[in-house]
Amino acid sequence: MLSPPADLSPSWNHVFVDFENVQVIDFAVLGTKPATYTLLLGAKQGRLDSGLVEELMKRAGSVELIRLTSSGKNALDFALAYYVGRAAVVDPTGHFHIVSKDKGFDPLIEHLKSRRIRAYRHSDFSTLSFSGQPKAATAAPLPEPSLERALQHLKKNPNNRPKREKTLVSHLKSMLGKTATESDAKALLGLLKKQGHLKITEKGSVSYHLPVD
């Protein structure tokens, strides 16, 4: 189990990722924040994406990967609660962040808080804030030409439209240009969704509903 160095302040952060539930890791957060990260994988989860493995290896000193050896209802949830408890014993003055869309963790969070343990749940990395309570996820404002440009681009390439959310984010980032960031692409994606031009399933599949000229 990862522990904070002895000379760090009491505000050291510990992040526990329910990888069965949240599989998009924001490496900008991983690379810049003073924290340890524990990623828990279910027993039935297959091989990890090679790109993800490479990024994890770059941060080997602050990331711990735990794969469950047996499956069952709420098996990962119980294991995650166990590791949070262990970390709280080692660093009782730290902050403990659970990254999961599963609201079933909320009673655990409330119990930990009642024991004066600073614990929080975040639905994904976009809401992860190390100042305490989760911050509201907000999309960066984009100029209207970016939306129109994206619509025209997608309409002109009907056979080359990404079918997965992750691929679409990369596609939009490339379309926006060299200075665009992943956050810019995600903001554009959110705008397309908000205006009903595309829908994304829980598994990340994309369907398009583009206007006809």
N, C-alpha and C positions, 0 to 999 in steps of 0.2 A: 504494500500500500504506500502511495506517495504521501510524504509529510512535508510541511513547510520547513525551510531552513530555520535554525534556531534564532538567527539574528533578524528575522523579518518581523514587521509590525503586526499587531493583533488583527489588522484588517485583511490578512491573507485570505484569498478566495479559493474555494474548492468546487469544481463543476463536475456534475455527474450526468452523463448523457444516456438517455434511454434510446439506444441505437435501433431497437425494433420499431420505435415510434418516430424518431427524428433522425434522418439519415443525411441531412445537408449540414455540413460543418462549415462555419465561417472561420477560415484560417486567419483572417485579419484580426479577429478577437484572440485566437489562439496565440498569435505571434506577438501581441503587444501588451497583454494584460498579465499582471503578476498573479498567477494562479496555477493550481494543479488541475488536470483534467482526467476523469475516469470514464471511459467509454465501455458500456456494457452491451454485449451482443447476445442474441438468443441462440439456443443450441441448433436451431434449424436454419439460421442465416448462413448463406453461402459465402463464397470467397469475397473478400473486400476488393473494391475497385483499386487498380494499381496506382492511380493518381492519388487516391486517399492514403494508401500505404506509404507512398513517397513523402507526402506532407507530414504524416504522423512520425516517420523516422527522423525528419528534420527537427522535430520537437520531442524526441524520445525522453529527454530529461524531465519533461513536465506532463507527459501523457502516459496513462496506464490503460492497456487494453485487456478487458476481461470477457472471455466467452464462456457462457454457461454450458455445462456438459449434459444437462438433462432439461427436458421441456415440461411444461405444465401450465395450467391457468395461473396467471400472475407470478410465474416463477421469476421472471426478470425483475418485477416490481419488488418482490421480497428481497432479492439479492441486492438491488440498488439501495433499499432501506438499510440493509446490513452494513454496506460500505459507508453510507452517510453516517451511521451511528459510530462506526470505528473512527472515522475522521474527526467526528465531534469530540471523541474522548481524547484524541491526540492534540487537537487544537480547539479547545472549547470557546475561544474568543474569535474564531474565524467566521467567515460568511460561507454558507452552503447553498449551492444553486443546483436545482434539478431541472434539466432541459428535457421536457416531454409534453406532448399535447394531452396526455392522460390526466384528467382531472381527479382520478382516483388517488393521486399523490397529495391532494390538498388537505385531507385530514391529517396526514403525516406532518405536513408543513405546519399546520395549526398546533399540533401536539409539540413539535420541536420548539415553536415559538413560546408555548406555554411554559417550557422548561428553560426559557431565556437563551435559546439557541437561535442564531440569526439564519433562518432558512427561507428560501424562496423557490417558486416554480416558474419557469419560463417556457412558453409554448414552442419557441425556436430561438436561434441565435440572434435574430433581429431584435428581440425584446430583452436580450441579456444586458443587464446594467449592473456594474459593480459598485454602484452607489447605494444599493439596497433594493428597494422594491422594483419590480419590472417596469420598464418604461414602455409607453405605447409605441407600437410599430407604426412608423409613418414613412410614406414614400417620398423621396426627394422630388421636388417640383421639376417638371420637364416642360420645355417650350412646346407649344402646339405643333410646330413643324416636325418634331420628332415623332409624334403620334401619326401624323399624316404620312410621313416618310415610311414608317413601319407598315402601315396599311397598304400602301402602294407596292412596297417590296414583297410583302406576303402574297398579294393578289397576282403579281407578275410571275411568281414562282410556285404555282400550285402543287407541282410534283416534288418540290424541295422544301416543303414546310416541315420543321421538326415535329416529331410525334411525342417527344418527351419534354417535360418542363425544364430539366437541366440542360438539355441540348438547345432548347429555345432561348434560354438565358444567354448562352454562349453565342448563339446566332444573332441575337439582338445587340449584344455587346460589340460584335464584329461590325454589324451594320452601322452602329453609332460612330465608329471611328477609333483611332488609336488612343485618343485621350479619354475615352469612355471607361468607366469602372463597372464592376459587376453590380454595384448598387444602382448605377444609372440604368443598367439593363433590367434589373428587377423592378425598378420604379416604372419603367416603360411597360413591362409585363403586367404590373398591377393596374396600370391605366387601361391597357387593352382588355383586361378582365372586367374592370369596373364598367366599361362602356359596352360590355356584352359581345366583344369581337372574338373572344375565345373562352373556353371552359377547360378547367383542369381537374381531373379526378383525384381522389385521395392517393392513388397509386402513381400520380404524376403524368397520366396520359393527357394529351392535348387534343381538343377538337376546335375547329375554327368556324366562326360565323361572321364572315367578312362582308361588308357592304358591296352591292353590285353597282357598277358604274352605269 
